[in-house]
Amino acid sequence: MKPIKRLLAKLPSARPDGDGWLAVCPICGGVLRISEGWPLILLTCGNGCRMLAILDKLRLRCRDIKTKSATAKPSATSAAETEGCHE
């Protein structure tokens, strides 16, 4: 299963929005923006919940949301956006 499909399956509230998705944050109930970055899918909570905490709540790990491939690098993602996902 592709990483984005695995993640979206855990977020039944997720709906397409522009170039990503919006969902309910599983921690605070706020707005969670989901976008495909490189090398990870980015999870940004409007209330500031940390990405690792969101993954933990969804019972996922950083490796579950890796989008990196050997040949494709669609966009750069900063270390701040991936906050600790360096498995």
N, CA, C and O atoms as a GROMACS GRO file, in nm:
protein
  348
    1MET      N    1   0.085  -0.118   0.000
    1MET     CA    2   0.000   0.000   0.000
    1MET      C    3   0.090   0.124   0.000
    1MET      O    4   0.190   0.129   0.072
    2LYS      N    5   0.054   0.223  -0.079
    2LYS     CA    6   0.131   0.347  -0.085
    2LYS      C    7   0.121   0.419   0.049
    2LYS      O    8   0.018   0.411   0.117
    3PRO      N    9   0.227   0.491   0.088
    3PRO     CA   10   0.226   0.560   0.217
    3PRO      C   11   0.108   0.655   0.235
    3PRO      O   12   0.049   0.660   0.343
    4ILE      N   13   0.072   0.730   0.133
    4ILE     CA   14  -0.039   0.825   0.148
    4ILE      C   15  -0.170   0.752   0.168
    4ILE      O   16  -0.255   0.797   0.246
    5LYS      N   17  -0.189   0.639   0.101
    5LYS     CA   18  -0.313   0.561   0.119
    5LYS      C   19  -0.317   0.500   0.259
    5LYS      O   20  -0.424   0.494   0.320
    6ARG      N   21  -0.203   0.456   0.309
    6ARG     CA   22  -0.195   0.399   0.444
    6ARG      C   23  -0.235   0.506   0.547
    6ARG      O   24  -0.312   0.478   0.639
    7LEU      N   25  -0.184   0.627   0.530
    7LEU     CA   26  -0.215   0.736   0.622
    7LEU      C   27  -0.362   0.776   0.613
    7LEU      O   28  -0.430   0.788   0.715
    8LEU      N   29  -0.412   0.796   0.492
    8LEU     CA   30  -0.551   0.839   0.475
    8LEU      C   31  -0.650   0.735   0.527
    8LEU      O   32  -0.759   0.770   0.571
    9ALA      N   33  -0.612   0.607   0.521
    9ALA     CA   34  -0.699   0.502   0.574
    9ALA      C   35  -0.716   0.517   0.725
    9ALA      O   36  -0.818   0.474   0.781
   10LYS      N   37  -0.619   0.578   0.792
   10LYS     CA   38  -0.626   0.599   0.937
   10LYS      C   39  -0.700   0.728   0.973
   10LYS      O   40  -0.730   0.753   1.090
   11LEU      N   41  -0.730   0.810   0.872
   11LEU     CA   42  -0.798   0.938   0.894
   11LEU      C   43  -0.927   0.943   0.812
   11LEU      O   44  -0.929   1.002   0.704
   12PRO      N   45  -1.034   0.882   0.862
   12PRO     CA   46  -1.158   0.876   0.784
   12PRO      C   47  -1.219   1.013   0.752
   12PRO      O   48  -1.301   1.024   0.662
   13SER      N   49  -1.178   1.116   0.825
   13SER     CA   50  -1.231   1.250   0.798
   13SER      C   51  -1.158   1.321   0.683
   13SER      O   52  -1.199   1.429   0.641
   14ALA      N   53  -1.051   1.262   0.632
   14ALA     CA   54  -0.968   1.327   0.529
   14ALA      C   55  -1.046   1.352   0.401
   14ALA      O   56  -1.118   1.265   0.350
   15ARG      N   57  -1.030   1.474   0.350
   15ARG     CA   58  -1.095   1.516   0.225
   15ARG      C   59  -0.994   1.590   0.139
   15ARG      O   60  -0.911   1.663   0.192
   16PRO      N   61  -0.998   1.572   0.007
   16PRO     CA   62  -0.906   1.645  -0.081
   16PRO      C   63  -0.922   1.796  -0.063
   16PRO      O   64  -1.032   1.847  -0.043
   17ASP      N   65  -0.809   1.865  -0.072
   17ASP     CA   66  -0.810   2.011  -0.060
   17ASP      C   67  -0.688   2.064  -0.136
   17ASP      O   68  -0.575   2.052  -0.089
   18GLY      N   69  -0.711   2.123  -0.252
   18GLY     CA   70  -0.600   2.174  -0.332
   18GLY      C   71  -0.503   2.064  -0.370
   18GLY      O   72  -0.542   1.965  -0.432
   19ASP      N   73  -0.377   2.081  -0.332
   19ASP     CA   74  -0.276   1.980  -0.364
   19ASP      C   75  -0.251   1.883  -0.250
   19ASP      O   76  -0.148   1.815  -0.248
   20GLY      N   77  -0.343   1.877  -0.153
   20GLY     CA   78  -0.328   1.786  -0.040
   20GLY      C   79  -0.464   1.743   0.013
   20GLY      O   80  -0.559   1.726  -0.063
   21TRP      N   81  -0.471   1.727   0.144
   21TRP     CA   82  -0.594   1.684   0.210
   21TRP      C   83  -0.608   1.760   0.340
   21TRP      O   84  -0.510   1.809   0.396
   22LEU      N   85  -0.730   1.770   0.388
   22LEU     CA   86  -0.761   1.823   0.520
   22LEU      C   87  -0.830   1.712   0.598
   22LEU      O   88  -0.909   1.636   0.543
   23ALA      N   89  -0.800   1.704   0.728
   23ALA     CA   90  -0.861   1.603   0.814
   23ALA      C   91  -0.874   1.662   0.954
   23ALA      O   92  -0.825   1.772   0.981
   24VAL      N   93  -0.940   1.590   1.040
   24VAL     CA   94  -0.949   1.627   1.180
   24VAL      C   95  -0.824   1.571   1.250
   24VAL      O   96  -0.793   1.453   1.237
   25CYS      N   97  -0.754   1.658   1.324
   25CYS     CA   98  -0.636   1.613   1.398
   25CYS      C   99  -0.680   1.512   1.503
   25CYS      O  100  -0.771   1.540   1.581
   26PRO      N  101  -0.616   1.394   1.507
   26PRO     CA  102  -0.655   1.292   1.603
   26PRO      C  103  -0.620   1.327   1.748
   26PRO      O  104  -0.664   1.259   1.841
   27ILE      N  105  -0.542   1.431   1.768
   27ILE     CA  106  -0.504   1.470   1.903
   27ILE      C  107  -0.596   1.578   1.957
   27ILE      O  108  -0.654   1.563   2.065
   28CYS      N  109  -0.611   1.689   1.882
   28CYS     CA  110  -0.684   1.804   1.937
   28CYS      C  111  -0.820   1.830   1.871
   28CYS      O  112  -0.899   1.908   1.922
   29GLY      N  113  -0.847   1.763   1.759
   29GLY     CA  114  -0.973   1.785   1.690
   29GLY      C  115  -0.972   1.905   1.597
   29GLY      O  116  -1.074   1.938   1.536
   30GLY      N  117  -0.856   1.970   1.586
   30GLY     CA  118  -0.841   2.085   1.496
   30GLY      C  119  -0.821   2.041   1.352
   30GLY      O  120  -0.839   1.924   1.318
   31VAL      N  121  -0.782   2.136   1.269
   31VAL     CA  122  -0.761   2.108   1.127
   31VAL      C  123  -0.620   2.053   1.106
   31VAL      O  124  -0.522   2.112   1.150
   32LEU      N  125  -0.612   1.940   1.038
   32LEU     CA  126  -0.485   1.876   1.004
   32LEU      C  127  -0.468   1.883   0.853
   32LEU      O  128  -0.550   1.830   0.778
   33ARG      N  129  -0.360   1.949   0.809
   33ARG     CA  130  -0.328   1.957   0.666
   33ARG      C  131  -0.228   1.846   0.634
   33ARG      O  132  -0.129   1.827   0.705
   34ILE      N  133  -0.256   1.775   0.526
   34ILE     CA  134  -0.172   1.663   0.482
   34ILE      C  135  -0.122   1.695   0.342
   34ILE      O  136  -0.201   1.727   0.254
   35SER      N  137   0.008   1.685   0.322
   35SER     CA  138   0.062   1.707   0.188
   35SER      C  139   0.180   1.614   0.164
   35SER      O  140   0.251   1.575   0.257
   36GLU      N  141   0.198   1.578   0.038
   36GLU     CA  142   0.308   1.489   0.003
   36GLU      C  143   0.435   1.570  -0.019
   36GLU      O  144   0.449   1.638  -0.120
   37GLY      N  145   0.526   1.561   0.076
   37GLY     CA  146   0.656   1.624   0.065
   37GLY      C  147   0.759   1.520   0.025
   37GLY      O  148   0.725   1.407  -0.010
   38TRP      N  149   0.884   1.559   0.032
   38TRP     CA  150   0.991   1.465   0.006
   38TRP      C  151   1.094   1.483   0.114
   38TRP      O  152   1.143   1.595   0.129
   39PRO      N  153   1.131   1.385   0.186
   39PRO     CA  154   1.103   1.243   0.167
   39PRO      C  155   0.985   1.191   0.248
   39PRO      O  156   0.964   1.070   0.254
   40LEU      N  157   0.907   1.279   0.310
   40LEU     CA  158   0.796   1.235   0.394
   40LEU      C  159   0.666   1.306   0.359
   40LEU      O  160   0.667   1.415   0.302
   41ILE      N  161   0.556   1.242   0.392
   41ILE     CA  162   0.426   1.309   0.390
   41ILE      C  163   0.427   1.406   0.507
   41ILE      O  164   0.471   1.371   0.616
   42LEU      N  165   0.379   1.527   0.484
   42LEU     CA  166   0.380   1.628   0.589
   42LEU      C  167   0.244   1.636   0.657
   42LEU      O  168   0.140   1.636   0.590
   43LEU      N  169   0.246   1.643   0.789
   43LEU     CA  170   0.125   1.656   0.869
   43LEU      C  171   0.138   1.786   0.948
   43LEU      O  172   0.228   1.798   1.031
   44THR      N  173   0.051   1.881   0.923
   44THR     CA  174   0.059   2.010   0.989
   44THR      C  175  -0.074   2.041   1.057
   44THR      O  176  -0.175   2.064   0.990
   45CYS      N  177  -0.072   2.042   1.188
   45CYS     CA  178  -0.192   2.073   1.265
   45CYS      C  179  -0.202   2.223   1.284
   45CYS      O  180  -0.104   2.288   1.320
   46GLY      N  181  -0.320   2.279   1.261
   46GLY     CA  182  -0.343   2.421   1.278
   46GLY      C  183  -0.326   2.467   1.422
   46GLY      O  184  -0.304   2.586   1.446
   47ASN      N  185  -0.336   2.376   1.518
   47ASN     CA  186  -0.320   2.410   1.659
   47ASN      C  187  -0.180   2.378   1.711
   47ASN      O  188  -0.152   2.398   1.830
   48GLY      N  189  -0.093   2.329   1.622
   48GLY     CA  190   0.047   2.307   1.660
   48GLY      C  191   0.082   2.170   1.715
   48GLY      O  192   0.191   2.152   1.768
   49CYS      N  193  -0.007   2.073   1.704
   49CYS     CA  194   0.029   1.938   1.750
   49CYS      C  195   0.150   1.889   1.670
   49CYS      O  196   0.159   1.914   1.550
   50ARG      N  197   0.240   1.822   1.737
   50ARG     CA  198   0.364   1.777   1.674
   50ARG      C  199   0.340   1.655   1.585
   50ARG      O  200   0.258   1.568   1.616
   51MET      N  201   0.412   1.652   1.474
   51MET     CA  202   0.395   1.544   1.377
   51MET      C  203   0.418   1.406   1.439
   51MET      O  204   0.342   1.313   1.413
   52LEU      N  205   0.522   1.393   1.521
   52LEU     CA  206   0.550   1.262   1.582
   52LEU      C  207   0.438   1.219   1.676
   52LEU      O  208   0.407   1.100   1.684
   53ALA      N  209   0.378   1.314   1.745
   53ALA     CA  210   0.266   1.281   1.834
   53ALA      C  211   0.144   1.235   1.753
   53ALA      O  212   0.074   1.143   1.793
   54ILE      N  213   0.121   1.301   1.640
   54ILE     CA  214   0.010   1.262   1.552
   54ILE      C  215   0.033   1.121   1.499
   54ILE      O  216  -0.058   1.038   1.499
   55LEU      N  217   0.154   1.094   1.454
   55LEU     CA  218   0.186   0.959   1.404
   55LEU      C  219   0.166   0.855   1.513
   55LEU      O  220   0.111   0.748   1.488
   56ASP      N  221   0.211   0.886   1.635
   56ASP     CA  222   0.196   0.794   1.747
   56ASP      C  223   0.048   0.764   1.774
   56ASP      O  224   0.010   0.649   1.795
   57LYS      N  225  -0.033   0.868   1.772
   57LYS     CA  226  -0.177   0.850   1.795
   57LYS      C  227  -0.240   0.762   1.688
   57LYS      O  228  -0.333   0.686   1.715
   58LEU      N  229  -0.188   0.771   1.564
   58LEU     CA  230  -0.239   0.690   1.453
   58LEU      C  231  -0.173   0.552   1.446
   58LEU      O  232  -0.205   0.471   1.359
   59ARG      N  233  -0.081   0.527   1.539
   59ARG     CA  234  -0.004   0.402   1.542
   59ARG      C  235   0.076   0.381   1.414
   59ARG      O  236   0.081   0.272   1.358
   60LEU      N  237   0.139   0.491   1.371
   60LEU     CA  238   0.227   0.489   1.254
   60LEU      C  239   0.366   0.535   1.297
   60LEU      O  240   0.382   0.598   1.401
   61ARG      N  241   0.464   0.503   1.214
   61ARG     CA  242   0.601   0.548   1.236
   61ARG      C  243   0.644   0.631   1.117
   61ARG      O  244   0.577   0.634   1.014
   62CYS      N  245   0.754   0.699   1.133
   62CYS     CA  246   0.807   0.782   1.024
   62CYS      C  247   0.826   0.700   0.897
   62CYS      O  248   0.796   0.747   0.787
   63ARG      N  249   0.876   0.580   0.911
   63ARG     CA  250   0.900   0.498   0.791
   63ARG      C  251   0.770   0.466   0.716
   63ARG      O  252   0.773   0.434   0.597
   64ASP      N  253   0.658   0.473   0.786
   64ASP     CA  254   0.529   0.446   0.722
   64ASP      C  255   0.484   0.559   0.630
   64ASP      O  256   0.397   0.538   0.545
   65ILE      N  257   0.542   0.678   0.646
   65ILE     CA  258   0.500   0.791   0.564
   65ILE      C  259   0.611   0.841   0.471
   65ILE      O  260   0.604   0.953   0.419
   66LYS      N  261   0.713   0.759   0.450
   66LYS     CA  262   0.821   0.798   0.359
   66LYS      C  263   0.773   0.792   0.215
   66LYS      O  264   0.710   0.694   0.174
   67THR      N  265   0.802   0.896   0.140
   67THR     CA  266   0.764   0.903  -0.001
   67THR      C  267   0.887   0.896  -0.091
   67THR      O  268   0.875   0.894  -0.213
   68LYS      N  269   1.004   0.891  -0.031
   68LYS     CA  270   1.130   0.895  -0.105
   68LYS      C  271   1.142   0.777  -0.200
   68LYS      O  272   1.116   0.662  -0.164
   69SER      N  273   1.183   0.809  -0.321
   69SER     CA  274   1.217   0.703  -0.416
   69SER      C  275   1.355   0.734  -0.470
   69SER      O  276   1.402   0.847  -0.460
   70ALA      N  277   1.419   0.636  -0.527
   70ALA     CA  278   1.555   0.654  -0.577
   70ALA      C  279   1.562   0.749  -0.696
   70ALA      O  280   1.666   0.809  -0.721
   71THR      N  281   1.453   0.763  -0.768
   71THR     CA  282   1.457   0.843  -0.891
   71THR      C  283   1.381   0.974  -0.884
   71THR      O  284   1.405   1.062  -0.966
   72ALA      N  285   1.291   0.989  -0.788
   72ALA     CA  286   1.206   1.109  -0.786
   72ALA      C  287   1.233   1.193  -0.663
   72ALA      O  288   1.248   1.140  -0.553
   73LYS      N  289   1.239   1.323  -0.681
   73LYS     CA  290   1.252   1.417  -0.571
   73LYS      C  291   1.163   1.537  -0.604
   73LYS      O  292   1.213   1.639  -0.650
   74PRO      N  293   1.031   1.524  -0.580
   74PRO     CA  294   0.937   1.627  -0.624
   74PRO      C  295   0.955   1.762  -0.558
   74PRO      O  296   0.944   1.865  -0.625
   75SER      N  297   0.984   1.767  -0.429
   75SER     CA  298   1.003   1.895  -0.362
   75SER      C  299   1.084   1.875  -0.236
   75SER      O  300   1.076   1.770  -0.172
   76ALA      N  301   1.160   1.974  -0.200
   76ALA     CA  302   1.242   1.965  -0.079
   76ALA      C  303   1.155   1.991   0.044
   76ALA      O  304   1.063   2.072   0.040
   77THR      N  305   1.186   1.921   0.151
   77THR     CA  306   1.116   1.936   0.277
   77THR      C  307   1.218   1.971   0.384
   77THR      O  308   1.320   1.903   0.394
   78SER      N  309   1.195   2.074   0.462
   78SER     CA  310   1.292   2.115   0.562
   78SER      C  311   1.292   2.022   0.682
   78SER      O  312   1.194   1.952   0.708
   79ALA      N  313   1.402   2.022   0.756
   79ALA     CA  314   1.414   1.941   0.876
   79ALA      C  315   1.309   1.982   0.979
   79ALA      O  316   1.260   1.897   1.053
   80ALA      N  317   1.274   2.109   0.984
   80ALA     CA  318   1.173   2.156   1.079
   80ALA      C  319   1.038   2.093   1.048
   80ALA      O  320   0.962   2.062   1.140
   81GLU      N  321   1.007   2.073   0.922
   81GLU     CA  322   0.878   2.015   0.884
   81GLU      C  323   0.872   1.866   0.918
   81GLU      O  324   0.764   1.814   0.944
   82THR      N  325   0.986   1.798   0.916
   82THR     CA  326   0.986   1.654   0.942
   82THR      C  327   1.018   1.623   1.088
   82THR      O  328   1.018   1.506   1.126
   83GLU      N  329   1.044   1.723   1.169
   83GLU     CA  330   1.069   1.717   1.312
   83GLU      C  331   1.096   1.580   1.374
   83GLU      O  332   1.009   1.523   1.441
   84GLY      N  333   1.213   1.528   1.350
   84GLY     CA  334   1.254   1.406   1.415
   84GLY      C  335   1.233   1.279   1.337
   84GLY      O  336   1.274   1.173   1.384
   85CYS      N  337   1.173   1.284   1.222
   85CYS     CA  338   1.152   1.165   1.141
   85CYS      C  339   1.276   1.140   1.055
   85CYS      O  340   1.280   1.175   0.937
   86HIS      N  341   1.375   1.078   1.117
   86HIS     CA  342   1.499   1.051   1.045
   86HIS      C  343   1.539   0.906   1.060
   86HIS      O  344   1.656   0.875   1.077
   87GLU      N  345   1.441   0.816   1.054
   87GLU     CA  346   1.468   0.672   1.071
   87GLU      C  347   1.547   0.621   0.953
   87GLU      O  348   1.580   0.502   0.947
   0.00000   0.00000   0.00000
